[in-house]
Amino acid sequence: MGTVPGFDPVIEHEKTRAALRAVVPRLVRLLRDVPDPDASSGVPVWTVGDVGAHLAAVYLAYCSIVSTEESVESVEPVESLGSVEWDSVLPPGDASFTERIAAMNAKSVELFGGDEHVRPGDFVAERGETFLRVTEGLAPDTPVSAPWYGKGATITLATVTGLMLSESLVHGLDIARGTGLPWPIGPDEARLVLGQSMPTMMALALDRAKAQGVSIAFDLRIKGGLRLAVVVEDGTMTVTRDAPPRTYDCTITAAPATFLLVSFRRTPIWKAIARGHMRAGGRRPWLAMRLGELVASP
């Protein structure tokens, strides 16, 4: 596989918005069709209902950081969820990435769990529409505050949109696995997630303790045209799209949906390799396993 042409960030952002607009009604139908919210899900510690509650909180969180209170119409009976007091939810500022995300995840289930709260499908429908409406026309590199990633942390609107798409796709699969309902993840939408959110999120999720003293350059090639240079250097990581030519230690080639699910620990890497959906090459192909070990998973 040779060099891939550069991408247009505006066009790709609009494609990601279109993919999110298409997946929201699919996700809403899935949430509303759940026959047993107490069934086990694809997340070992959560029921299907817990995953639905988490999804509602995800849509609340991402909508809140791009919206003013006046732009958000609350779904009854959760009038108080138009804004979020992050200091009351998150651990101290020196907490690790994993600790901060774990705190958010726990709070999400608590916030939307129980019969007294809104149904997740209704909330996702309303907040999904709101997010797309209030971000219409904004540049993909618009900075957005994301306090759960660290005090003063900001990410781009393109990253936020990719994250909403990834949360919808992956947690939709978690619900589907627990209910037996269908939930396909297409290569194009998976590729958009990887291109829009992975360059930022892989670096944020680096386990810095494990990365101390490590020097590895990965050439990550996603079938269909996405290419990322992932460079780990003594406790830091940089992820660059369409990077200039350089020498790599390990080349990883993967189908888009496969790499998405391996990244989120939904598919074991050995299974992806056995099925021919992922392979490693280059000077030191055995280092492919290190990439998953270096990126933290809450």
VOLODO-327661 format. One record per residue (C-alpha): x negated, y, z; residue in three letters. Coordinates in steps of 0.02 Angstrom, whole numbers, padded with zeros to 5 digits, always signed. Layout:
! VOLODO-327661
XYZALA...
! end
This chain:
! VOLODO-327661
+00000+00000+00000MET-00080+00164-00054GLY-00064+00343+00000THR+00116+00403+00018VAL+00171+00575-00044PRO+00199+00713+00083GLY+00375+00737+00149PHE+00486+00891+00153ASP+00531+00921+00338PRO+00688+01018+00294VAL+00756+00884+00178ILE+00713+00745+00300GLU+00795+00839+00444HIS+00954+00857+00343GLU+00949+00671+00303LYS+00933+00634+00488THR+01080+00747+00528ARG+01182+00656+00394ALA+01132+00487+00468ALA+01184+00545+00642LEU+01348+00612+00575ARG+01382+00441+00498ALA+01331+00339+00650VAL+01433+00437+00780VAL+01604+00373+00722PRO+01532+00196+00710ARG+01469+00212+00888LEU+01634+00283+00949VAL+01730+00136+00874ARG+01607+00014+00953LEU+01628+00095+01124LEU+01817+00092+01110ARG+01820-00090+01051ASP+01721-00159+01198VAL+01829-00302+01265PRO+01740-00321+01432ASP+01635-00178+01502PRO+01569-00294+01638ASP+01487-00410+01512ALA+01298-00421+01507SER+01215-00309+01378SER+01052-00310+01280GLY+00975-00216+01429VAL+00947-00346+01567PRO+00989-00231+01714VAL+01143-00152+01634TRP+01317-00210+01589THR+01398-00158+01425VAL+01492-00025+01523GLY+01328+00040+01596ASP+01257+00060+01421VAL+01412+00156+01369GLY+01394+00269+01521ALA+01211+00297+01478HIS+01255+00343+01299LEU+01382+00471+01359ALA+01249+00548+01471ALA+01123+00550+01328VAL+01246+00648+01221TYR+01279+00764+01367LEU+01093+00795+01395ALA+01045+00828+01215TYR+01199+00933+01183CYS+01165+01036+01340SER+00989+01085+01286ILE+01046+01154+01117VAL+01211+01232+01174SER+01269+01378+01276THR+01406+01342+01401GLU+01527+01443+01294GLU+01495+01332+01144SER+01539+01169+01234VAL+01719+01120+01260GLU+01727+00993+01402SER+01823+00831+01389VAL+01941+00809+01537GLU+01918+00764+01676PRO+01733+00804+01672VAL+01745+00994+01676GLU+01577+01012+01764SER+01470+00930+01631LEU+01450+01077+01513GLY+01281+01115+01593SER+01155+01015+01693VAL+01055+01065+01848GLU+00899+00970+01802TRP+00808+01002+01966ASP+00940+00898+02055SER+00918+00751+01936VAL+00733+00737+01900LEU+00587+00684+02011PRO+00449+00811+02051PRO+00351+00890+01909GLY+00199+00779+01937ASP+00299+00619+01908ALA+00247+00508+01763SER+00342+00493+01600PHE+00410+00323+01653THR+00468+00388+01823GLU+00556+00537+01746ARG+00648+00433+01615ILE+00694+00300+01744ALA+00770+00437+01853ALA+00871+00501+01705MET+00930+00327+01661ASN+00987+00291+01839ALA+01077+00458+01850LYS+01163+00429+01683SER+01251+00272+01741VAL+01299+00353+01907GLU+01368+00507+01819LEU+01483+00416+01699PHE+01513+00252+01791GLY+01681+00207+01867GLY+01862+00223+01815ASP+01875+00402+01876GLU+01767+00468+01734HIS+01800+00496+01549VAL+01790+00354+01425ARG+01617+00354+01343PRO+01688+00342+01168GLY+01788+00502+01188ASP+01641+00595+01262PHE+01519+00537+01127VAL+01641+00590+00991ALA+01661+00764+01063GLU+01478+00794+01106ARG+01416+00721+00942GLY+01525+00843+00845GLU+01469+00986+00956THR+01284+00947+00934PHE+01298+00944+00745LEU+01402+01103+00743ARG+01292+01211+00854VAL+01130+01155+00768THR+01196+01181+00591GLU+01074+01286+00491GLY+00936+01287+00623LEU+00759+01252+00564ALA+00691+01078+00605PRO+00544+01154+00699ASP+00657+01255+00815THR+00586+01229+00992PRO+00703+01149+01118VAL+00674+01134+01305SER+00670+00952+01365ALA+00645+00957+01555PRO+00656+00769+01579TRP+00490+00750+01485TYR+00400+00866+01606GLY+00408+01040+01680LYS+00412+01166+01538GLY+00411+01029+01405ALA+00478+01075+01234THR+00509+00971+01079ILE+00574+01017+00907THR+00754+01008+00850LEU+00700+00878+00722ALA+00635+00769+00863THR+00795+00791+00964VAL+00901+00743+00814THR+00793+00589+00783GLY+00807+00541+00966LEU+00996+00554+00964MET+00998+00442+00812LEU+00880+00316+00894SER+00979+00311+01057GLU+01139+00282+00958SER+01065+00143+00852LEU+00970+00050+00988VAL+01101+00061+01124HIS+01236+00021+00998GLY+01141-00140+00969LEU+01132-00170+01158ASP+01322-00159+01167ILE+01345-00267+01013ALA+01232-00403+01083ARG+01337-00408+01241GLY+01506-00410+01154THR+01475-00506+00993GLY+01531-00355+00891LEU+01436-00312+00730PRO+01306-00174+00732TRP+01191-00164+00580PRO+01041-00049+00580ILE+00994+00001+00404GLY+00813+00028+00346PRO+00844+00209+00295ASP+00914+00264+00463GLU+00778+00169+00557ALA+00645+00251+00448ARG+00718+00423+00487LEU+00707+00388+00673VAL+00526+00334+00658LEU+00477+00484+00553GLY+00570+00615+00655GLN+00544+00559+00835SER+00398+00438+00843MET+00256+00563+00812PRO+00310+00658+00968THR+00375+00518+01078MET+00232+00394+01058MET+00109+00526+01119ALA+00223+00577+01264LEU+00247+00396+01317ALA+00062+00352+01317LEU+00009+00261+01475ASP-00138+00373+01510ARG-00212+00259+01643ALA-00219+00112+01522LYS-00285+00226+01384ALA-00435+00286+01484GLN-00595+00237+01395GLY-00497+00169+01244VAL-00543+00222+01067SER-00432+00146+00931ILE-00363+00213+00767ALA-00206+00129+00701PHE-00141+00148+00523ASP+00046+00121+00544LEU+00133+00088+00377ARG+00322+00077+00377ILE+00393-00003+00221LYS+00482+00122+00111GLY+00356+00263+00121GLY+00322+00318+00300LEU+00142+00318+00361ARG+00077+00370+00532LEU-00102+00387+00594ALA-00099+00339+00779VAL-00263+00382+00863VAL-00298+00341+01046VAL-00452+00425+01117GLU-00497+00413+01301ASP-00327+00444+01380GLY-00246+00543+01240THR-00147+00500+01085MET-00114+00595+00924THR+00014+00536+00796VAL+00003+00617+00624THR+00111+00593+00471ARG+00022+00574+00304ASP-00148+00604+00382ALA-00304+00634+00277PRO-00406+00478+00233PRO-00508+00406+00376ARG-00571+00239+00441THR-00447+00137+00544TYR-00476-00006+00664ASP-00308-00090+00635CYS-00172-00077+00504THR+00007-00120+00552ILE+00136-00145+00415THR+00317-00166+00466ALA+00497-00156+00407ALA+00580+00001+00477PRO+00715-00080+00584ALA+00591-00210+00647THR+00467-00080+00708PHE+00607+00020+00789LEU+00665-00131+00888LEU+00489-00188+00933VAL+00451-00011+00994SER+00604-00014+01108PHE+00564-00190+01170ARG+00722-00260+01090ARG+00627-00383+00979THR+00469-00474+01035PRO+00321-00436+00923ILE+00285-00622+00901TRP+00459-00647+00829LYS+00438-00501+00708ALA+00274-00575+00648ILE+00344-00752+00634ALA+00487-00688+00526ARG+00367-00596+00411GLY+00437-00425+00456HIS+00276-00362+00533MET+00092-00398+00504ARG-00077-00334+00557ALA-00235-00310+00455GLY-00391-00205+00443GLY-00559-00227+00529ARG-00487-00277+00698ARG-00309-00341+00670PRO-00296-00416+00845TRP-00285-00239+00915LEU-00105-00226+00853ALA-00047-00298+01019MET-00134-00156+01111ARG-00021-00023+01036LEU+00132-00089+01128GLY+00032-00105+01289GLU-00027+00076+01281LEU+00145+00152+01256VAL+00248+00153+01416ALA+00425+00084+01424SER+00539+00142+01567PRO
! end
